[in-house]
Amino acid sequence: MPVDNLPELERINQIGYFDIDIDPSLDLFEEINKLKKEKNAVILAHYYQEPDIHDIADYIGDSLGLAQNAERTEADIIVFAGVHFMAETAKILNPGKKVLLPDLKAGCSLSDSCPPPLFKAFKDKHPDHLVISYVNCSAGIKALSDIICTSSNAQLIVESLPADQKIIFAPDKNLGGYINKQTGRNMVLWNGACMVHEIFSLEKITKLKERHPYALMIAHPECEEAVLAVADFIGSTTQLLQYAEQSSAQEFIVATESGILHQMRINCPTKTFIAAPPNNACACNDCPHMKRNTLEKVYLCLKYEVPEIIMDETLRLAAKIPIDRMLQLSAKLMK
């Protein structure tokens, strides 16, 4: 497909992903690095991406780190190897830059569980409540929020508010419930959840711990309460990674999306990391949305500069306010 075939590129931007074949003899790592230099582009990747994308990324991190890097990048093009709400956040913070998502169909079950019209009606029933929304939500939900948070700063942000401040927490009921328990708050929770973090089997985890008695169980706070109750440490993806690096333990059972294990093994090559088992038959805990991104799609979207995140300016400005509040609070609280 020639670069100047604009109708074809417009079609790809509409369907949201490439469906063309790539010459198998191409060294995609080399080609992507060339394109990054030619176009002054940066690749931001979430920990849950496949190993090849980790290896080509300029920055790998969790939602907070990705938002911070998106805000301060000097690149002209941002390729966001993650899911749709993450690329949206990058566009909200960088209206003058071209933000690309290798596959626009890389959505998020948690974000999808909170449609803006329904959430607005929910919010209207609690007019005296401040809204804190987890970053794993659409721009529409961000625009209805007062402060955005991530799993790494949610507790600090909640604790920074007056004890008598009434709060709605959306969209993740598990993260919200965990923060309620940690802070003693009684936040009103939207009933949303992440499909990956809700499929872990407590029964299988218990049996796995019996087979690995010296392994520490580490879990993301999006997991259900019963799973968190048996964890030795609970934290964001970055916090889980840091804990594994700093701990003297040699074995870890990891209850979050399995993409993080690649980075854990790179950072801790002498340690053993075991994915916590889910309750499905395939014994896998991959996010199907995250895994829609591939090295081939990263190459194609950077080469042809589609699919691109396009956003209404009024929505962008409304969604930016609570993100800015989060970034300002995080800079202050996490010093």
Order of alpha helices (4+ residues) and beta strands (2+ residues): alpha-alpha-beta-alpha-beta-alpha-beta-alpha-beta-alpha-alpha-beta-alpha-beta-alpha-beta-alpha-beta-alpha-beta-alpha-beta-alpha-beta-alpha-beta-alpha-alpha
